[in-house]
Amino acid sequence: MRFDEHAEYAFPVDFMCACVNVSRSGYYEWRSRPESATSQRRQQLRLLIRTAVDHADGTYGHRRIRAQLQRWGVAVGVELVRLLMGEMGLHPCQPRPRRSSLTTPADTGAIPDLVGRDFTAPMPSVKLVGDITYIPTWSGWVYLATVIDCCTKEVVGYAMDDNYRTPLIIRAVAHATRKGKVRAGAVFHSDRGSNYTSREFGDYLASVGMTRSVGRTGICFDNAMAESFFGVLKNERVNQMVYPTRERARRDITRYIEHWYNHRRLHSALGYNTPSEIYAEHEKQRLAA
């Protein structure tokens, strides 16, 4: 028996219909039956899901894909999206295993922790977090320093170089300041790395009217928001790429931050909105007040 117009019969139709206890006319009626509405809708959803996955460079899981479809005016349940993505063999990129820190926590010293793992803020530009990570290239490491707004989750400032000395993190904060994304008296929170606790960096923060805050040594959860961004960056972009030169890495990471993460990526912590949308909404409320 065959199930399409091009396959060859392995046995006579009458014989196979008798084996499964169906009539010959019933078999031909089944073959000529039009595609059901459910099947047609699922096929349309598959095309939209494929478009959404390509739109996100293959980084979205089923929840963000569903949120993207809703933005396009498509009503669909999250479990149906998960089912169809599984059938299509579409799986989001997964983070690499992380090693647990073996560093013994130390006393926080004279610099206080003003955040206390509360990575929220009532308005933009008043509470910021920062950290440094490294990106491998064939030419050596590229070090990336970031400044992230706790309200909008936007990367408001960043800098890259072939070293991680204190001027690198100063340039990242200066970038955020030049963009007008830092209010007077804003809190800048980081880990207790030697750069962030240095006198040079402390003097710079004081000169721009910012207050310094640090977590405990070896406790990554005290700066979880900054760590989370680096996890997303490496999972969604860096681990999918090979950078022959530092300049290629700089351009690609800049593109990811400016064109994708800040303006197009849907953030679950923001109700599946983008950082730029949240910032625009706060600005609208501020101007209307």
PALO-719929 format. One record per residue (C-alpha): residue number from 1; x, y, z. Coordinates in steps of 0.25 Angstrom, whole numbers, plus 5000, padded with zeros to 4 digits. Example, Ala and Ser with C-alpha at 12.3 -4.5 7.8 and 13.67 -1.06 7.14 Angstrom:
BEGIN
- 1 / 5049 / 4982 / 5031;
- 2 / 5055 / 4996 / 5029;
***
This chain:
BEGIN
- 1 / 5000 / 5000 / 5000;
- 2 / 5005 / 5014 / 4998;
- 3 / 5001 / 5027 / 5005;
- 4 / 5005 / 5037 / 4994;
- 5 / 5004 / 5039 / 4979;
- 6 / 5018 / 5035 / 4976;
- 7 / 5021 / 5023 / 4984;
- 8 / 5019 / 5009 / 4979;
- 9 / 5009 / 4999 / 4984;
- 10 / 5016 / 4988 / 4992;
- 11 / 5003 / 4979 / 4992;
- 12 / 4990 / 4980 / 4985;
- 13 / 4980 / 4990 / 4991;
- 14 / 4969 / 4980 / 4993;
- 15 / 4979 / 4971 / 5001;
- 16 / 4984 / 4982 / 5010;
- 17 / 4970 / 4988 / 5013;
- 18 / 4965 / 4974 / 5017;
- 19 / 4977 / 4973 / 5026;
- 20 / 4974 / 4985 / 5034;
- 21 / 4959 / 4983 / 5033;
- 22 / 4955 / 4995 / 5024;
- 23 / 4948 / 4996 / 5011;
- 24 / 4954 / 5000 / 4998;
- 25 / 4945 / 5012 / 4996;
- 26 / 4948 / 5016 / 5011;
- 27 / 4963 / 5016 / 5007;
- 28 / 4962 / 5024 / 4995;
- 29 / 4953 / 5034 / 5002;
- 30 / 4963 / 5036 / 5013;
- 31 / 4974 / 5038 / 5002;
- 32 / 4966 / 5049 / 4996;
- 33 / 4961 / 5056 / 5009;
- 34 / 4966 / 5070 / 5009;
- 35 / 4976 / 5075 / 5020;
- 36 / 4969 / 5078 / 5033;
- 37 / 4968 / 5092 / 5039;
- 38 / 4977 / 5088 / 5050;
- 39 / 4988 / 5083 / 5041;
- 40 / 4987 / 5095 / 5032;
- 41 / 4989 / 5104 / 5045;
- 42 / 5000 / 5096 / 5050;
- 43 / 5007 / 5097 / 5037;
- 44 / 5006 / 5112 / 5037;
- 45 / 5011 / 5113 / 5051;
- 46 / 5023 / 5105 / 5047;
- 47 / 5026 / 5115 / 5036;
- 48 / 5025 / 5126 / 5046;
- 49 / 5033 / 5119 / 5057;
- 50 / 5044 / 5117 / 5047;
- 51 / 5044 / 5132 / 5043;
- 52 / 5044 / 5135 / 5058;
- 53 / 5056 / 5126 / 5061;
- 54 / 5064 / 5132 / 5049;
- 55 / 5060 / 5146 / 5054;
- 56 / 5067 / 5142 / 5067;
- 57 / 5079 / 5135 / 5061;
- 58 / 5075 / 5122 / 5067;
- 59 / 5076 / 5127 / 5082;
- 60 / 5061 / 5127 / 5086;
- 61 / 5055 / 5116 / 5093;
- 62 / 5040 / 5113 / 5092;
- 63 / 5035 / 5123 / 5102;
- 64 / 5042 / 5135 / 5095;
- 65 / 5038 / 5129 / 5082;
- 66 / 5023 / 5130 / 5087;
- 67 / 5025 / 5144 / 5092;
- 68 / 5030 / 5148 / 5078;
- 69 / 5019 / 5141 / 5071;
- 70 / 5009 / 5149 / 5081;
- 71 / 5016 / 5162 / 5076;
- 72 / 5013 / 5158 / 5062;
- 73 / 4998 / 5157 / 5066;
- 74 / 4998 / 5141 / 5066;
- 75 / 4991 / 5135 / 5078;
- 76 / 4997 / 5122 / 5081;
- 77 / 5000 / 5114 / 5094;
- 78 / 5014 / 5112 / 5100;
- 79 / 5012 / 5097 / 5100;
- 80 / 5008 / 5096 / 5085;
- 81 / 5020 / 5105 / 5082;
- 82 / 5029 / 5095 / 5090;
- 83 / 5023 / 5083 / 5083;
- 84 / 5025 / 5089 / 5069;
- 85 / 5039 / 5093 / 5071;
- 86 / 5042 / 5079 / 5076;
- 87 / 5036 / 5073 / 5064;
- 88 / 5044 / 5083 / 5055;
- 89 / 5057 / 5079 / 5062;
- 90 / 5059 / 5094 / 5067;
- 91 / 5066 / 5095 / 5080;
- 92 / 5072 / 5108 / 5086;
- 93 / 5087 / 5109 / 5089;
- 94 / 5090 / 5104 / 5103;
- 95 / 5100 / 5110 / 5113;
- 96 / 5113 / 5102 / 5115;
- 97 / 5115 / 5096 / 5129;
- 98 / 5120 / 5105 / 5139;
- 99 / 5131 / 5102 / 5150;
- 100 / 5128 / 5105 / 5164;
- 101 / 5136 / 5115 / 5171;
- 102 / 5146 / 5110 / 5181;
- 103 / 5150 / 5124 / 5186;
- 104 / 5148 / 5126 / 5201;
- 105 / 5139 / 5139 / 5204;
- 106 / 5146 / 5150 / 5210;
- 107 / 5142 / 5162 / 5218;
- 108 / 5135 / 5173 / 5210;
- 109 / 5145 / 5184 / 5216;
- 110 / 5141 / 5198 / 5216;
- 111 / 5133 / 5199 / 5203;
- 112 / 5119 / 5195 / 5206;
- 113 / 5109 / 5186 / 5198;
- 114 / 5098 / 5196 / 5195;
- 115 / 5090 / 5186 / 5186;
- 116 / 5089 / 5174 / 5195;
- 117 / 5085 / 5165 / 5183;
- 118 / 5073 / 5174 / 5179;
- 119 / 5075 / 5176 / 5165;
- 120 / 5063 / 5185 / 5162;
- 121 / 5061 / 5200 / 5162;
- 122 / 5049 / 5209 / 5161;
- 123 / 5055 / 5217 / 5150;
- 124 / 5066 / 5217 / 5140;
- 125 / 5080 / 5222 / 5143;
- 126 / 5080 / 5221 / 5158;
- 127 / 5086 / 5207 / 5160;
- 128 / 5096 / 5201 / 5151;
- 129 / 5105 / 5188 / 5152;
- 130 / 5118 / 5185 / 5145;
- 131 / 5128 / 5174 / 5142;
- 132 / 5139 / 5169 / 5133;
- 133 / 5139 / 5157 / 5124;
- 134 / 5149 / 5151 / 5114;
- 135 / 5146 / 5147 / 5099;
- 136 / 5156 / 5137 / 5092;
- 137 / 5161 / 5141 / 5079;
- 138 / 5173 / 5135 / 5070;
- 139 / 5180 / 5148 / 5073;
- 140 / 5179 / 5147 / 5088;
- 141 / 5168 / 5151 / 5099;
- 142 / 5159 / 5163 / 5097;
- 143 / 5154 / 5168 / 5111;
- 144 / 5140 / 5174 / 5112;
- 145 / 5135 / 5183 / 5123;
- 146 / 5121 / 5186 / 5124;
- 147 / 5111 / 5195 / 5131;
- 148 / 5096 / 5190 / 5132;
- 149 / 5084 / 5198 / 5137;
- 150 / 5076 / 5190 / 5148;
- 151 / 5063 / 5196 / 5143;
- 152 / 5063 / 5194 / 5128;
- 153 / 5074 / 5183 / 5128;
- 154 / 5081 / 5191 / 5117;
- 155 / 5096 / 5191 / 5115;
- 156 / 5097 / 5206 / 5116;
- 157 / 5112 / 5206 / 5115;
- 158 / 5124 / 5197 / 5111;
- 159 / 5138 / 5196 / 5107;
- 160 / 5148 / 5186 / 5101;
- 161 / 5163 / 5185 / 5101;
- 162 / 5174 / 5175 / 5101;
- 163 / 5176 / 5177 / 5116;
- 164 / 5167 / 5178 / 5128;
- 165 / 5174 / 5189 / 5135;
- 166 / 5166 / 5200 / 5142;
- 167 / 5165 / 5210 / 5131;
- 168 / 5157 / 5199 / 5124;
- 169 / 5146 / 5200 / 5134;
- 170 / 5147 / 5215 / 5135;
- 171 / 5144 / 5216 / 5120;
- 172 / 5132 / 5207 / 5121;
- 173 / 5126 / 5216 / 5132;
- 174 / 5130 / 5228 / 5124;
- 175 / 5122 / 5223 / 5112;
- 176 / 5110 / 5221 / 5120;
- 177 / 5111 / 5236 / 5125;
- 178 / 5113 / 5242 / 5112;
- 179 / 5100 / 5235 / 5107;
- 180 / 5093 / 5242 / 5119;
- 181 / 5090 / 5228 / 5125;
- 182 / 5095 / 5232 / 5139;
- 183 / 5088 / 5241 / 5149;
- 184 / 5095 / 5249 / 5160;
- 185 / 5097 / 5240 / 5172;
- 186 / 5095 / 5227 / 5165;
- 187 / 5100 / 5214 / 5171;
- 188 / 5110 / 5206 / 5163;
- 189 / 5111 / 5192 / 5168;
- 190 / 5122 / 5182 / 5165;
- 191 / 5130 / 5170 / 5171;
- 192 / 5142 / 5172 / 5179;
- 193 / 5152 / 5171 / 5168;
- 194 / 5165 / 5179 / 5170;
- 195 / 5161 / 5189 / 5158;
- 196 / 5147 / 5192 / 5164;
- 197 / 5153 / 5194 / 5178;
- 198 / 5165 / 5202 / 5174;
- 199 / 5167 / 5217 / 5178;
- 200 / 5168 / 5221 / 5163;
- 201 / 5154 / 5216 / 5160;
- 202 / 5148 / 5221 / 5174;
- 203 / 5153 / 5235 / 5170;
- 204 / 5147 / 5234 / 5157;
- 205 / 5133 / 5230 / 5162;
- 206 / 5134 / 5242 / 5172;
- 207 / 5137 / 5251 / 5161;
- 208 / 5125 / 5248 / 5153;
- 209 / 5116 / 5248 / 5166;
- 210 / 5114 / 5233 / 5167;
- 211 / 5114 / 5224 / 5179;
- 212 / 5122 / 5211 / 5180;
- 213 / 5116 / 5198 / 5184;
- 214 / 5123 / 5184 / 5184;
- 215 / 5119 / 5170 / 5188;
- 216 / 5127 / 5159 / 5195;
- 217 / 5139 / 5153 / 5190;
- 218 / 5137 / 5140 / 5183;
- 219 / 5121 / 5141 / 5184;
- 220 / 5117 / 5142 / 5169;
- 221 / 5102 / 5144 / 5173;
- 222 / 5105 / 5157 / 5179;
- 223 / 5107 / 5162 / 5165;
- 224 / 5098 / 5152 / 5158;
- 225 / 5092 / 5162 / 5149;
- 226 / 5105 / 5165 / 5142;
- 227 / 5109 / 5151 / 5142;
- 228 / 5096 / 5147 / 5136;
- 229 / 5098 / 5157 / 5124;
- 230 / 5112 / 5150 / 5121;
- 231 / 5105 / 5137 / 5121;
- 232 / 5095 / 5141 / 5111;
- 233 / 5106 / 5148 / 5103;
- 234 / 5114 / 5135 / 5102;
- 235 / 5103 / 5126 / 5100;
- 236 / 5096 / 5133 / 5090;
- 237 / 5107 / 5139 / 5082;
- 238 / 5122 / 5137 / 5086;
- 239 / 5121 / 5122 / 5087;
- 240 / 5115 / 5121 / 5073;
- 241 / 5126 / 5129 / 5067;
- 242 / 5141 / 5128 / 5064;
- 243 / 5148 / 5141 / 5064;
- 244 / 5161 / 5142 / 5056;
- 245 / 5165 / 5156 / 5061;
- 246 / 5162 / 5165 / 5073;
- 247 / 5156 / 5175 / 5064;
- 248 / 5146 / 5165 / 5058;
- 249 / 5142 / 5161 / 5072;
- 250 / 5140 / 5176 / 5076;
- 251 / 5131 / 5179 / 5064;
- 252 / 5123 / 5166 / 5066;
- 253 / 5120 / 5169 / 5081;
- 254 / 5117 / 5183 / 5078;
- 255 / 5107 / 5179 / 5068;
- 256 / 5101 / 5169 / 5078;
- 257 / 5099 / 5179 / 5089;
- 258 / 5095 / 5191 / 5081;
- 259 / 5086 / 5184 / 5070;
- 260 / 5081 / 5172 / 5077;
- 261 / 5082 / 5172 / 5092;
- 262 / 5078 / 5186 / 5095;
- 263 / 5067 / 5188 / 5084;
- 264 / 5062 / 5175 / 5079;
- 265 / 5064 / 5163 / 5089;
- 266 / 5052 / 5160 / 5098;
- 267 / 5055 / 5159 / 5113;
- 268 / 5047 / 5150 / 5122;
- 269 / 5050 / 5159 / 5134;
- 270 / 5044 / 5171 / 5126;
- 271 / 5031 / 5164 / 5123;
- 272 / 5037 / 5160 / 5109;
- 273 / 5039 / 5174 / 5105;
- 274 / 5053 / 5180 / 5101;
- 275 / 5061 / 5189 / 5109;
- 276 / 5059 / 5201 / 5100;
- 277 / 5044 / 5199 / 5101;
- 278 / 5045 / 5200 / 5116;
- 279 / 5054 / 5212 / 5116;
- 280 / 5045 / 5219 / 5106;
- 281 / 5033 / 5216 / 5115;
- 282 / 5040 / 5222 / 5127;
- 283 / 5044 / 5235 / 5119;
- 284 / 5029 / 5236 / 5114;
- 285 / 5024 / 5236 / 5129;
- 286 / 5035 / 5245 / 5133;
- 287 / 5032 / 5256 / 5122;
- 288 / 5017 / 5254 / 5125;
- 289 / 5019 / 5257 / 5140;
***
